[in-house]
Amino acid sequence: MSQLDRRTLLKAGGAVAAVALTSCSDTKTASAAAPNWNSFSRSLKGRLFMPSTSGYPAAHQLFNPRWDSVQPAAVVKAANATDVQKAINFARANKLVLVPKGGGHSYVGASTISKGMMVDLGAIRGMSYANGVLTVGAGARLYDVHAFLDKYGRSLPTGTCPTVGVAGLALGGGMGIHTRAFGPTCDRIVSMGVITADGVARNVSTSVGPDLFWALRGSGGGNLGVVTSFRFATIPATKIGFFRLTWPESKASAVVSGWQKFAQSAPITSWGNLHIDARSNGTLSIHVLGISTTGNAAAAAAQLESFVGSKASTRSITVKTHMEAVRYLGGGTTSPRTGLLAGSDVLRGPMNAATITAVLGAVKTAARAKTPASAIIDPLGGQAAKQPTGGASWPWRTALGVIQWYSGMAAHPSSAQVRVAQTFITNGHRAVRTYSAGGYVNYVETGRSVSTYYGTSLTRLRAVKKKYDPANFFRTPYTLV
């Protein structure tokens, strides 16, 4: 897979819950009776994996091999929503920290937990379609969702990585090539099945549990309950025009400035994300991968070039069917486990010349140090700027875009490798600090305040958290308190 495709697919990011990697056990309960795992296992339709169980090593793996060393006390491979309900009740009764796993792509390994319980939703992936609405289990992966909908000539605005889970993506927002034309993935949710901390199965929508429905659309997973199913309003699966434009490093500042104008002024049918990549020879690679939902990618590319003030040094224009686009953007039908470290900043508006220079400098410094590094900026605006029916807690309606700081690394990196990657991300944050409104919760990172991911939605989110999880059952450094 090319560096371009890997960067593109990973921007979906998207993970389920933003949760802790360490146990939150209470030492005062150490003398309590041990959990009756045998009885619990017999009650499940799915399977229970423990460290002594054959298949446990694979059962607790995430997308990023870096988290392989984290050892949950148990992994529940849930077969249905009732298994999830039983797992929550069992964990609560035995004072175990519980985390859900959808696609397992969380940047901080959020869907695993040392000495706690992982609930894997991967088997809950059934799908049906009727009258423009997709009903889907929370364990479904993006490629499977697109392939299923393609049979009906329909699609969803999503990210791109084929193995990202639909739940994590949608609950945290969900950005992709259709964001400007149709809004983020969370805006397409019609209703959700969710098991809350009290073990109650609920179906929430604009008319039933509207406060929880609002909160779940954009707050990330694992804060307020475990979502087990979705109903989505779909979009047409049309042909898409693609363009890819590359400029020399000498034009980098002009490209960033021009891209910002494009993000503000282009019609909502146009979208393009900007890649600033560190090369191993110490130089920068600058390109924009873009689309037009009308199929006229040439016009979109020409508009971007006019804003940049120069023609691209290389350019390609193609038209792809829905599934051709899905496979192109995701690099295929699946994706291998990949080591990475990443973070984000939400850009409140166009950066000035000094800030653009600082962003380029952060990537350039990484290039000179031979650190794999990319700054990838996805545009917002268009339909993403409008609140959907019933509202959503996703807080970045007025932002220009989201910049992702990404560094690929070995499957099991050394502390030194992690340190240099973190230095790049820290330098990126520093470069845009005066323009950053916060972070994107699907790109959650360690050492960052929870409040920076929720903006003006934070106060109301905390009120909903207190209502549906008053005992703070879903409690980790990354959950709402």
C-alpha positions, 0 to 999 in steps of 0.5 A: 500500500502506498504512503498516500493510501495508508495516510488516507485510510488512517484518517478515518481513524476512528475508534470506539471508546476513548478509554484507559489502558490500566485497571481502575480497581479499588483496593478496598474490594480486594477481599471480595469474592472472586468473579464466577467466570464459569457461570458467566461464560455459560450464560453467554451465547458468544464466547469468553476468553481469559489468559488461560483460554486457547485463542486469547492472544488473538482475541485481545489484539487491536489494530495497532500491535503496540498494545499487544502487551495489555492483558485484559482479565477477560474478553467477551466476544458478544454474539448479540446485545443480550451478551453485552447487557450481561457483560455490563451487569457482570462487570458492574457487580464485580467492580471490573472496568469494561471497555467496548471494542468495535474495529479496535483502531483507537490511537491510544488502544482505547478498546483494551484494558489491563485487568478489566473486561473487553467486550468485542462487538465484532460478531454483531454485524448483521445488516438490512436495508429498506426505504433508504435506511440501513440497519446495522450491528455495531460490529460491522466494518466499513468495507462490508457496510459499503459492499452491502449498500452498493447492492442497493445503489446506496452509500454512507458518508464515512472514513476510508479504512476498510477495517474501521468499525462503523460504531467508533467512526460514527460515535466520534463524528466520522469524516471522509470524502462526503463530509462537505456534501452530506455531513459527518457520519454521526449526522446520518444516524436515525436511531441507536440501540444502546446498553447503558451503565445500569444494564438497561437496553434502550433504543434512542432517537430524536423522539425517545431519549433525545438527550442521550441520542444527542450526546451519542452523536459525536462524543465518542464511544464508551462514555455513556453506554455500549451501542449495539446497533444503528439505523442510518439514513443513506446517500446515493452511491454515485460515480465520483471524480478524483483528482490528485495534485502534487507540487514541489516543496518550494510551493508548499506555503502557497499550496497550504494557503490556496488549500485554505481558500479552497476549503472555504470557497469550493462548492460542497460537492468538492472535497480535498485533503492536504498531505504534507509528508516527511521524506526520508531524504529530508525534504517534503512531499506536498499533494492534495487528494480530492473529489467531486461528487458531480464527477467533474474533478477537472473543474475542482482541480482547476479551482484549487490550482487557481487558489494556489496560484500555480499549476500542479507539477503532476496531476491525475484526473479519474472517475470511479464507481462507488466501490472502486472509490471505496477500494482506492481510498482504503487501499483494498478490501482490508488493512494490515495491523499497523504501528502508529502514533498520532494526534490532532488539532481542529483549525478554527479558521485559516492559518496566517503565513507564520503559522503555515511556516511553523506547520511546514517546519514541524514536518521538515524537522521530522524529515531531517531526523528521518522520522516518518511524519505527516500533517494531513488536513481534512476540510469541513464546511458545507453540510458539516457546518449544519446541525442535523435534526435533533442536534448532535454533540459533535462540536466543530460545526464552524471549524475550517478543518482537522489537521492530523499529526501522524507518525508510522512506526514499528509494530513494537517500537522502542521507547526512543522511537515513541519519543521521537514520534511524540516530539513531532506531534508535540511540535505540530500542536505547538505550531498551530496553538493559536488556531487550534479549537481543540482535538478530534475525539476519534484521534484521541491521544494521551496526556491531553485534557478531555475538555479539548475534544468536546468544545462547547458541548462539554457542559451538556455532555457531563449532564447527560453522563451524570443522568445515565451513568451517575455511579461513573461505571464507564470511568477512565482518564478519557471518559466524561466526568 
